Structure formats: C-alpha cells, structure tokens
C-alpha cells in the first residue's frame, strides 16, 4: 500500500476541472473519470499534478487517482472526488476567500 494518505483536490477553472493530487517518489498516477452513470475510464496514465480535464465541463464528473509502483502493480487509490452542484456552497462567504 501507499506510504501516505492521498487526498486529491478538485477545482473548477475556466479551462475545465483541475485535479491536484500528491505523487510519491517511485509511484505513477493514473486518473480515472466517470461521467454520470457511464463506466469508469482511465483518462490519463502517468499523470502529473495538477491534471486538467478539459472534456468534462458541465457534466458533473467523478474522479479517483490510482497509483502503481515501478513494476506496474496497483499500490492504492484515492477516495472518490465529485464535481457535483450539491457540493457547491449555497452562498459565498467573502471572509473565506482570503
């Protein structure tokens, strides 16, 4: 298993969805995405962070990052992270933006 607890972060940027995740030395990251009820698909192998997904605007995707060691064996994965409208705050708090 991985020598750390991975916690990805997802941001909506003008170009698409930006996914930030740690990649420890000796491991490779593969990014997986699910759009709605479709099947999961690997959209990037040996991905670097930050990763930009330009094809998912307006589709409320879900992501996870799977890590492989230098032999190609799966070493672990992150928790699911979703870009859903329900996750957005109902009102903005200007104090939290600084």
C-alpha positions as CSV (number, residue, x, y, z in Angstrom):
1,X,0.0,0.0,0.0
2,X,1.0,3.6,-0.3
3,X,3.3,5.2,2.3
4,X,0.9,8.2,2.7
5,X,-2.8,9.1,2.7
6,X,-3.6,10.7,-0.6
7,X,-6.2,13.4,-0.6
8,X,-7.0,14.9,-4.0
9,X,-8.5,18.3,-4.5
10,X,-10.8,19.3,-7.4
11,X,-11.2,22.9,-8.7
12,X,-13.4,24.3,-11.4
13,X,-11.2,26.6,-13.6
14,X,-12.0,28.4,-16.9
15,X,-10.4,25.6,-19.0
16,X,-12.1,22.7,-17.2
17,X,-11.7,20.7,-14.0
18,X,-8.3,20.8,-12.3
19,X,-7.4,17.8,-10.1
20,X,-4.5,18.2,-7.7
21,X,-3.0,15.1,-6.1
22,X,0.3,14.0,-4.5
23,X,2.5,11.5,-6.2
24,X,5.2,10.0,-4.0
25,X,8.6,9.1,-5.5
26,X,8.6,5.6,-7.1
27,X,4.9,5.7,-7.9
28,X,2.9,6.5,-11.1
29,X,-0.6,8.1,-11.1
30,X,-3.4,7.1,-13.4
31,X,-6.5,9.4,-13.4
32,X,-10.0,7.8,-13.7
33,X,-13.2,9.6,-14.5
34,X,-16.9,8.7,-14.5
35,X,-19.5,10.9,-16.2
36,X,-23.0,10.3,-14.8
37,X,-23.9,6.6,-14.9
38,X,-21.3,5.7,-17.5
39,X,-18.5,3.3,-16.7
40,X,-15.2,4.4,-15.3
41,X,-12.5,5.2,-17.8
42,X,-8.8,5.9,-17.4
43,X,-8.3,9.3,-18.9
44,X,-4.5,9.7,-18.1
45,X,-1.7,7.3,-17.5
46,X,1.4,8.5,-15.7
47,X,-0.4,11.7,-14.9
48,X,1.2,14.8,-13.4
49,X,-0.4,17.0,-10.8
50,X,-2.1,19.4,-11.4
51,X,-4.1,17.5,-14.0
52,X,-6.5,19.4,-16.2
53,X,-9.6,17.6,-17.6
54,X,-10.9,19.8,-20.5
55,X,-13.7,17.5,-21.7
56,X,-15.9,17.4,-18.7
57,X,-17.3,20.9,-18.4
58,X,-20.9,20.8,-17.4
59,X,-21.1,17.1,-16.9
60,X,-20.5,16.7,-13.1
61,X,-17.7,14.1,-13.3
62,X,-16.3,11.9,-10.5
63,X,-12.6,11.1,-10.3
64,X,-10.1,9.0,-8.4
65,X,-6.4,8.6,-8.8
66,X,-4.9,5.1,-8.8
67,X,-1.2,4.6,-8.0
68,X,1.1,2.0,-9.4
69,X,4.6,1.1,-8.4
70,X,7.6,0.9,-10.7
71,X,6.7,-2.7,-11.6
72,X,3.2,-1.7,-12.7
73,X,1.4,-3.3,-9.8
74,X,-1.5,-1.3,-8.3
75,X,-0.4,0.1,-5.0
76,X,-3.6,2.0,-3.9
77,X,-6.0,4.7,-4.9
78,X,-7.5,7.9,-3.5
79,X,-11.0,8.4,-2.3
80,X,-13.7,9.4,-4.9
81,X,-14.0,13.1,-5.5
82,X,-17.1,14.5,-7.2
83,X,-17.8,17.8,-9.0
84,X,-21.5,18.0,-8.3
85,X,-23.7,21.1,-7.9
86,X,-24.7,19.8,-4.5
87,X,-21.1,20.2,-3.3
88,X,-21.1,23.9,-4.1
89,X,-22.0,26.3,-1.2
90,X,-25.4,27.9,-1.4
91,X,-24.0,31.3,-0.7
92,X,-20.5,32.8,-0.8
93,X,-18.7,33.9,2.3
94,X,-16.2,36.7,1.3
95,X,-14.3,36.1,4.6
96,X,-13.3,32.6,3.5
97,X,-11.8,33.8,0.2
98,X,-8.8,35.4,1.7
